């Protein structure tokens, strides 16, 4: 597999790395055969691949022509007019109508997200909308995928091309495969362009769908002098990555100037024979879904004279969740607007793609989950943010324990919480942070006000919100159909809400019914939030919105003085609460563990759960059943094919608590009934759970122990029965030195990494031989990762060995670049330090120098320069662990 060369960054100490060309990464990301089969994006290198390119003119364009302008030559207009009503003219008209439409959020380079509506509307294989905004023109949520081919496919479809459109995917080279299937024989730099043609650009070599193609554009006019006007999707500019109109182009000159000398082009013509009409298709299902519950959707289609052969679904949260079948269930992992797409395929090979917008709501929990946006087709690994108090006395602050998919790091966040009361963690798509999914914490501040902290585009932000929670009050929150809302009990025992609408926060009293300020729990449903609290007399009460009113309904359930609550949304979408401390005559006054679930017509059903819980905090959630995971990380779903009828249920319910003997334990329902399982070790408290229904993510139960905070966790696909392992959590915010990580992949390089850690004064735990740990640390940008030796360098640069990684990225590729000089600042996400040199001795000295400089800001005594770095190589060396 050929791979485009990437620049290496030689930086002086303290310098930030220059922007990376994301195009160069994507150009080698997947083997061509895999990309063609799976519709994975190929690079769409456009008119400004370098920083010094003109923002107003494309290479190959005439000096007076500006991309994005209307055709300026009379011959262009005459050509379009003469073919009016033809398929080519329709293609040109539709393509021209899109000029200027582009990415949201706005970007001017290819160093990060590439969020566009066309990938959504053609059911792009990646269909990952994490970090993407909405497109107001088409009323869909954008998807993060290189989109020149998606745009060209969409234009052809809109103009009426129906033939074998499943052949075309996000790989520009897929247009060549379509041409071959149509009986065409594309030849390099040959043929006469015609309006409506697709033009595919390749590096020098054969024109074949097995090779990478750099770009595909659409001819919208052929001029009298032989030049063409083209509309190109996915072109960067000084204002946005967008659809661009380039005029008066000589295709050979354009190819050479945009990419490199030797670049070739090939023409692919739309069909000339009569085509079958597209099938009719529709999608039905709920327009509001809840994080942590299953939503069922149905596709219906018909084809005159034929039949339907398949339905292919994307949900905007990565390729691992793509599905096939007429009826499917899906569990959304993050709140916000998502666009479902369904591609219906007929027996004639014709396809119709339809979309449906779903507003996903969700409740706060003990952790906020944030999917990764660093790889365009995968939301892995998922970062968890667990908000805790740091410091003591008058210096209490807010910190976030952050899980990057392999390890924990405590980061100091903005804000000063009060010394008691639960902190609500909630993540959602936030317009204030460029539509990124970002973690939020809501809490009672030290001054008695309600406060919010969130991770903004430039770091942590803290601000006061209207409302005054009671001292010691629990805070809960939800992302509702109207936006974020925070709930608490005020000093008068009244349920209150502070919510945001159109960027403005306001507060109101929900009910004057007298309730305790703690415990307070919330479950979100498609009908709105349901609050659970305890009345002063010990009765469990519920409150659900009815219009603007929030009637409080006391139940017959009575609880003990120190009862605790944990709410969840059941797999089928109902509000539920687990109570630790229910008192009933049968229990003769002893507390019991009970789940209370909302039934039809407002009735509630109570279920006594197995397991004897000590009075204290509990944590409940849904979790993804291991049987619902189709295979190991990196497996691909099948392409559209045989119809599948009936949904597959994917979720169970789990509750964590301390047993009567002080041991952590779980009670869980895996669809076969309730079961119990012991967790390792002993604990003093249950402090939370991370069990969101996200594929390939472990169950995590957070506990307090005599020696500090800890986490009991399963494997990625292990059931709650285990096996479980325990690891300590950080207890103080990390310093820069804590973030230094030395990675060795070859046994001969491990002594060099250990010597570097010792010389810099780092703990031995800051040396890892785990590819998973090194990958996650590099991806997050929260660590200073030094690849010690050739094996580690090759692994992080190429992954030629095909080692399993947390992002589910395919063998032979990574999203990473390396930096070649010592720094004492974080290099940034997707960047690591090259600690490999030509000999073992030089590698050890280079690693020592880099680690020492990172910690102390200077080279070790007597050192004036680092030994020279060696380049990475596509060679499999070492081992994954």
N, C-alpha and C positions, 0 to 999 in steps of 0.2 A: 504494500500500500504506500503510494507516494505521499509525502508530507511536505507542505510548504515550509520553507525555512523561516524561522522567526528570529528577530533581532534579540541579542542578549543585552541586558541592561547593565552597563558599568556605571555605578553611582558612587559619588563621594559621600562620606559619612554625613548623615542628617538630611540628605536629599530624598525627595519623594520620587518614586518610580514614574517614568513617563507613561502616557496612555498606551495600553496594549491594543493590538489589532485583533479584535475578536474574529474578524473574518479569517485571519490566518489560522486560528484554532479550528473554526468550523470547517475549513477546507480539508482538514484531515481527520475529522472527528470519527467518522465511521467508514468501514470498508464500503466500496462502491456497491458491491452486490447487496450488502445488507441495507444500505441507504435506499437503493432502488426498490427493494422489496418492501421496506417498512415505511416509506414516505418520510424519511428523515431529511432535514434540510441540508441542502448543499449551499456552498457560499454563493452569495449574490454580489460579488465585488462590483462596486459602482464607480461613479465618476470622481470621488474624492477619497481614494484609499490612503492618501498621505496628508500630513498636516499642512504642507505647503501648496496643496492643490488649490486652484482658484475656486472660490465658493459660488461663482456666477457662470462658469463655463465648463462644459465637459470636455475632456480630451477627445479629439476627433471632431468636435463641433467647429463650425465656422467661427471666426473671431467675433462676428456680430451677433451670433445666436446665443440666447440665454436659455438654459434648461428651465422648463416650466412655462415658457412663453408659447403663445399660439403659433401655428404654422405661419411663416412669414412670406413664403414664396407662392406666387400665383400657380405654379405647376402643382404644388401640394394640394391647393384648394381644388384645382381642376380634376386631379386624380380622384380625390374623395367624392366629388360630385358625380363623376362618370360611373362610379361603382355603387352609387346610392341604391339601397335596397338589397344589395348582395350580402352574403355572409361576411366577406371581408370588410365591407363598409360598416356593418353592424359592430364587428369587433373593434374597428378603429374608433367609432363613435363612443362606444362604452369605455374603451381605454382612455380616450381623451377626457371623458367626463370625470375621471378619477384623479387627474393631475392635481397635485398639491395635497391630496389626502395622505396621511401618514401615521406615524407612531404616537401613541399615548401610553405612558408619559413621553414627552418630547425628548429626543436625544439627537445629538449631532455627530455621533461616531458609533462605531460598532464594538465598544469596549464593555458593554453590559447588555441590558435588556434590548429587545427588538420587538416591541409589542404592536401588533397590527390587526386589523379586522379581517383581512382576507384569509389568513390561516384559520381563524375561527369559522368562517363561512364555507370553507371547503373541507372542514373536519381534518385539519392538519394533524399528522400523526402525533406530534408532540403535544398539542393542545394544552400547554401549560400556561395558565393565566396568572400565576403568582407574580405579584409586582406590576401587573398590567392594569391600565385604566380602561374606560369605556370608549366606544366610538359612537358619537352622537348621530352620525350620518346613517349608520345601519342599525343602531340600537342593539349592539352586541358588546360583550366584554372582549377585549383584544387578547390575542395569544402571543406568546414569546417564541417566535420561530423565524428564521431567515425566510423571506417571503417573496422573492422574485418569481419563483415557480408557482407558488400559491396564488399570487396576483394574476399571472398569465392564465392559469387554469380557470380562475374565477371569471375572468373576462371572456374566455372562450365559452364557458358554460352559459353565461348570461346572454351571449350572442346567439346561442342555440346549438352549440356543438354538444352532441350527446354520446358519440361513439366512443366506447371503451375508456371513459373518463377515470375509472378506477386505476388505470395504468399510470396516469399522471399524478405525481405526488410532489412533495417539497424539494425533491432532488431535480435540479434543472435538467440533468441528463435523462430524466424520465420522459421528456418530450421526444428524445431520440428513440426510445423504446416504443413510444406511441406511433412514431412515424414508421418504424420498421413493421409494426403490426398492421399498419395501414397500407403497406406495400411500397412505401417510399424508401429511398436510399440516400440519406443525407451525406453530402460530400463536402470536405473542408474547402472553404473559400470558393465555393462554386454555386452557380445557379443565379436566377434573376429574382430578386425579392418582389413579392406581391403584397398588397395591403391585406392585413390579417395574419400574415406569416409570423411564426415564432422564430426568433434568432437565438441559437444556443452557442455559447462561447466556451472554448476549451483551451487549455494549454496545448502546445504543439504535440501532435500525435494523432492517432486514429480517432474518428468520430464513432463512439460506441457508448451504449448506456452503462457499460461496466466501468467506465472512467468517470472521474469527477468532472463536472462542468462548472465553470465559474459563474455563469449568469444566463438568464433567458429574458429577452425583451420582446416587444410586439411592434411590427411595422405598421405605422398608421398612415404613411404616405410615401410614394415613390416619385422623386423629382425628375425633371427633364434631363438633368445632368448626370443621372445615375445614382445620386445620393439618396438617402432615405431619411425619413423622420421616424423616430421610435418613441414609444412610451415604455419606460422602465420602472418597475416596482422596486422598492427597497434601495433607493439611492440616498446617500447622505448629502447634507448641505449645511450651511451655517445656521439654518433655522430648524431643521428636523430631518429625520430619515423619512422619505416620502416617495410618492409616485412622481416621476420626472418626465418632462417632454423635451427630447433632444432633437434638434433639426439639422438638416443638411449634413448627414453623417456619411462618410465613406467607411464602410464596415471594417475593412482591413486596417485603416488608420485608427479608427475608434478602438478596435481590439488591441492593437499594439500600444497605443498611448494609455489605455485604461489599465491593462494588465502588464504585459511585457512583450518584447519582440518575439515573434513566433506564435503568438496567440492566434487561434483560428476560429472561424465561425461557420455555422451550418444552418440551413433553412429547413423549417418544418412547416408544411402547409396544412391548414384546416381541411377537413374532408370535403370532397366535391360531390360524392354520391349522396343519394337520399338517405336520411337517417331516421331511425325510430324515434318517436317522441319520448321524452323523459317520463318515467313513472310518476304517478301522483303519490304523495306521501304526507303524513302528518304525525305529530308527536303529542301525546297527552300525558298528564301527570300533574302533581302539585306544583304551583308557582312559588310556594314558600316551603322551604325545607329546614331542618334543624341539624346543626352539627351533632354528631353522635347518634343519629337515628337513621333508619333506612327509608329512602324515598323510592317508590316504584314508578316506573315510566313505561309507556307502551308506544310502539311505532306501528302505524298502519299504512300500507301501500298497495297500489294496484297498477298493472300495466296492461293496456288494451292488447289483446292477442297474445299475451305472454303471462308470466307469473313472477312473483317476487322470490329472490334467492338469498337475500341476506340484508341485515341491518347492522350498521357499524356505529357505535356510540363513542363520543368523547365528552368529557365533563369539565374540562378546563383545569384539571389538577394533575397533569402528567400522564405519560403514556402507559404507566403501570395500571391505571384505572380504566383504560379503554375496554369496551365490552362489545359482544356480539349477541344478537337475538332480538326477537320481536318484543319481549318483555324483559326488563332488567331492573335490578335494584342498585341503588348507589348511596354511599354514605359520604357526604361532604365533610371535609376536615377543617375548613376555615370559613368564618362568616364573611358575607359580602355577596355581591351579585355575581353569579356564574352563568355562563351560556352553555347549554347542552346542544350538541349537534348530532344529527342522525343522518347517515348516508344510507339511502335505500337503493338496492341494486336489483335490477330485473334480469330475467332470463335472456334478454337481448344484450346485456352488458351495459345498458344505460343506467344512469344514476341520477338521483335527486337528493340534495342535501337540505335539510330544514333545521331551524334553530328554535330554541325555547329558552327564555331567560328565567332563572330561578333565584329568588332572594333567599339567601341562606342566613339564618339567625342562630345565635348561640349564647350560652351562659358562661359566666366567669368560672374559673376553677382554681386549683392550687398552683397550676402552672399555665403559662401561655405558650402555645405551639406555633412556630413560625417556619413554614417550608422554605427550603433553600431556593434561591433564584440564580445560582451560579452556573448551573447547567440547564440549557434551554428546554430540554424535554423531560426533566426529572425534578421532582420536588424534594429529593433526598439530599443530604440527611435533614431531618427536621430538628431545628434548634428549640430547646425548651428553656423558658425563662421562669425561674422560681424566685419570687420576691421575698426578701428576708430583711430583718433589721440588723444593722451592723453597728458596732461600738456599744457604748453603755452610758448611762447617766445623761448628762446634758449634751453628749456628743453622738446620740443615736442618729444614724442616717439610714438611707435605703440602699440596699444592694440587690443585685440579681445574680443568682447562681445560674450559669448558662451551660447547657449541655450542647455540644456541637455535633453529636452523633457518635462520639467515641470517648470524650473526656469532659470533665467539669472545670469551670473557671468562674470565680466570683468577681464580678465587676461592680465598681461603685456607681450607683445611679444617683440622679438628682432627687432631692426631696428629704423631708424630715418627718417621719411618721411618729405618731403617739406611741407610747410604750406598750399598749395592749390593743386588742381588737384585730379581727382577721383582715388581711389584705387581699383584695380581689385581683386576680390576674386574668386579662382578657386580650386576645389578639384579634385584629380585624383589618380589613382593607381600609386604610386611612388616607383620605384625599390630602391631608396636611403633610403627608410624607410621600408625595408623588405616587399615590395609590398603592404603596407597598403594604403588605401584611406586616404589622409591627406590634410589639408587645406593649400593653398598658397596665399600669398598676393604679388602683384606687384605694384610698385609705383615709383614716382620720389623722390629720396632721397634728404636730405637737402643740400648735396654737389653738386646736379645737375645730378648725375648719375642715371641710372636705377638700381633698387634694388629689391630683392626678400626676403621674410620671409616665413618660413614654419615650421610646427610642426614636428620636427624630432623624432627619437626613444628616445632621451634623453632630449627633451625640444625644445624650439624655437631656430631656426637658421636663421641668416640674412647674405646675401652676395650681393656684387655688381655684376651686369651683364653688358656686353658690351652694349653700346648705351647711347645717351644723349637726353632725352626728353626736349622739350621747357619748359620754366617756366610756371607753371600753367596748364601743359598739362594733359589731361585725359589719363589714362592707361587702356587698355582693353587686354584681353588674351583669349586663347582658348587651349584646348587639341585637337590637330589635329591628322590626320592619321600618321603623322611623329613624334608626341610628343608635348610638350608644346611650345607655341609661344606667344610672347608679342608684342603688336602693340601700336604705339604712333606717334605723330607728332614732328619732331625735330625743332630746332631753325630757320631753313630755310623754314618751312612750308611744309616739305616733309613727306609723310607717310613712316614709317620705321617699321622694324620687327627685334626682337631679339628672336632666337629660339634655342632649345636644340636638339642635335642629338648625340647619343652614349655618353652621359654624358658631351658633350662640348657645350657651348653657343657661338653663333656668331651673328653678327648684319649686316643688309643690308638696303639700301634704296629701297623702293618699287616703288615710283613714285615722279617725280619732280613737279607734279601739286601742285599749291599753295593752301593750306587749312588752316583753323584755328586750333589751338592746342586743342580747346575745343568748342563745344562738339564732342565726338568721341564715336561711338557705334559699336558693333560687333555681328553678328549672325552666328552661325556655321551651316553648312549643310553637307550632305553626299558628296557633291562635293568640300567642303572646306569653309573657312571663307569668309564672306562678310562684308566689313567695310562701315560705314556710317559717313560722315563728312560734314562740311559746307565750301564752297569756300569763298574766301575773299569778293566776291561780293554778298553773301547771297544765293547762289544756293545750294541745297542739292546735294551731290555727293555720288556715290557708287564706290567701288573698290572690284573686285573679282579676284582670282588667275586664270590666263590662262597660264599654263606652269609655267615658272619662272617669267613671267611678271604679273604686277598688273595694268591693264588699269583703269584709273579713268574716270568715266562717269558722267558728269553733268546732272541733271534732270531739268525738267521745274518747279519743285517745288521750290518756293522761301520762305525764312523764315525770321522772324523778328530778330532783333539784339540779343535778349536774348533767342532765341529758345533753346529747350533742346530735346534730343533724348533718346530713350530707345529701344534697338533691342531685338528680340527674334526669335526663330525658331517656325514656326506655327505647329499645330498638325500634318499636313501632310508633314512636313519637309522642307518647303520653308523659305527663308530668309525674314524677315519683320522688319520694324522699325516704331515706333510710334513717331510722331513729335508734340511737343507742341510749336506752334508758326508759323504755316503755314499761309502765307499771300496770299489771293486770291482776285480777283476783286469782287466776290460775297460777301465776308465778309467785303468789303469796308475798307480794311486795318486792321481789327481786327484779331488777331491770332485765329486759330482754331486747334482742335485736329484731326490729320489725321493719318491713318495707311497706310503705303506703303508696298506692298507685291510683291515679285518677282513672275512673271508668266512665262509661257513657252517662249522659244526663247529670253530670256533676257528682255522681256517687264515687266513693273511694273504697278500694279493697285493701285489706291488711293481710300480710303474709309474714308469719314468724319464720325467721331465717335460722338455719343451723349454725352452730358455733356459739360459744359462750364468751361474750365480750366484757372486758373490764370497762367500767364507766370511764369515758374519755373520748377524745376526738376520733372520728372515723372518716373514711374517704371512699366515695363510691363513683363509679363511672361505667360506661360501656367500653367494650374492647372488641377488636377484630378477632374472630375465631380463626385459629390456625388453619382449619380446613378451607377457609376462604382464600388463602394465599396460594396462587397458582403454581408457584415454583420459586427457585432461588432468585436473589436479586439479579437483574439483568435479563430475565426471561421476557419474551415479547408476546403480546396477545396475537391470536390468529387474525389474518385479514378477513374481510367480510366473506361469509360463506353460508353454510347450512343454517336454516332458521332454528332458533332455540326458543322454546316456549316455557315460560314460567321463571320467576326470579329465584335467585339463590340467596338465602338469608346468611348474613355475614357477621352478625354481632351477638355478643353475650354481655352479661352484666357481672361486675366484680365489686366487692366491698372489702376494704382493708380495715383492720382493727387490732387492738391488743387483746390477747386471750387472758383468761383469768390468772394465768401464771406469768403474765408480763411478756409473752412472746408474740411477735407480730404474726398475723395470720390473715388469710383471705377466705371469704365465702363467695362462690361464683356460680352462675347459671350459664352453662354452655349449650343450652337448648335441650339437654337431656335431664334437666332437673338441677337442684342446688347441691353443691359439693363444698367441702372445706379443704384447705391446704395450709400447712405450717410454713412460715418463712424462717430463714436461718437467724440465729442469734437471739439476743434479747434487746428490748427497747423500753424507753420511758414514755414515748408518745408516738402517735401517727400524725405526721405533719402534712401529708398530701399524697396525691396519686397522679401519675401521668399514664393514662390508658386511652387516649383519644383513638378513634378508629382509623389509624393511619397505617397503611401496609408497611410491613417490614420494620416496624418500630416496636421496641420491647415494652412490656409492662414495667412501670417503675413505681415503687411504693417508697415514699420518703418517711424516715423515722428519726426520732431523737434517741440517742443512746447516752450512756454514762460518759463516753469518751468524745461525744460531739455528734453532729448531724451525719446521717448515712442514708444510703439508698439500697434497697433490695430490688433486684431486677431479674427478669427472665431473658432468654435469648430472643432474637428477632421474631421467631415464629413459634415460640414455646407457649403452651397453655398455662393458665394460672396454677396448675398443679406442679409446675416447675419443669426443669430444675431452676432454682433461684440462686443468685450469688449476691454478695454484699460488698459494697465499696464505700469508703468514707467520702463525704462531701466537704468542700472547702468551708472554713469557718471565718476567714478574713478576706478582704478584697486583695486581688492579685497585684503585685508590683510588676514592673517591666521584666525584672529578672525571672519572676515566676513564669513568664510567658515564653521563655526561651526553650525550645525543644530540639534536641539533637536526634536525627533519624539515621539509623544504620540498617541497611538491608543485606549486607554481606558480613559473614562471620569475621572476616579479616579486618573489617572496618570498625567493629564494635569497640576494640581497645582504644582506637583514636577518638571515638565519640565519648567514651568514658573519661579519657584523659582530658578532653576539652571541657567536660562538665566539672571535673575536679579543679582544673586550672582557673575556671571562671567563678568557682565557689557555688556551683549549682548542685541541687540534690540529685542523687543517682536516679530518682524517678523521672527526671527530665531527659533521660536517654530512653528512646523507644526503638524496638525492632519491629513494631507493628505497622504494616502498611495502612491498615484502617485508621489507626490513630494519627499517623502522619498526614494522610489524605484529609481527614476531617479538620485537623488543625490548620492546614494550608488553605483549605476552602473557606474557612470562617474569617480569616484575616485577623483573628484575635491572638495569634501566636507568631513567634519569630522562629520559623522552622529552618534548620540547617540540615541539608542533605549531606551526610558525611560519607564520601566515597562514591565510586562510579556506579555501584549497584543501586544505591539510594537515589542518585541523580537520575539515572535512566528510568527508574521506577516512577518517580514523580513527574518526569518530563514526558514519558511515552507509555508506560505500563505495557511494554512489549510482552511481558510474561502473561498478561491477562489476569492479574490478581483481582480478586473481589474487592470492591470499594464501596463506601457508604452512599455514593451518588448513583449507583447502578449504571455507571458509565461503562461502555463496552470495551472489550479487550483491545489493546493497542492504542489507547488514547487517554488523555487527561485534559483538564482545563488549565493547566499550570504553566507558568514561565518561571525562569530563575533570575536572580540578581547576583552579580559577580563580585561585589565588594562589601567590606564590613559596614554595617549600619548599627545605629543604636536607637532606631525608630522602627515601628512595625512597617514592613514593606507593603502591606495591603492584602486584600483578598486575592487568592489565586497566585500569589507570588511567594517563592521560597528562596533561600540562600544556597548558592552553590559552594559546598564545602569539599569538593573533590579536586585532587591534584594528581600529578603524574606518577608519584610514588607513594608507598604507604607512609613514609616519613613526612613527605610534603603534605599529604592529606591530613595527617595528625596535626602538623603545625598550622595548616590553614584553618582547620576546625577550631583549634585552640585560639588562634588569633580572632576569629569571627565571634566565638562565644565570649571571649574576654572583652572584646570591644563592645559587644552588645550590652554587657553588664556594667562595665567601667568607663566607657566612652573613650578609651584609648587602647592602643596595642600593648601587649605585655612588654615589660622592660627589655630593652635591647632589640626589639622588633621595629623595623621601619617600614616594612612592606609585607604583604601576604605572599606566600608562594602562589604561582600562577594557577588559575583554574583550568580544568580540562573541559571540553565540550561534552554534552550528552550524546549518547549513541543509541541507536535502535538495536540494542542487544539485551537479551534476557540474562540477567545476573542475579545471584542471591536468592532470597526466599521471602515470602510474604510475612513471615513472623519468625 
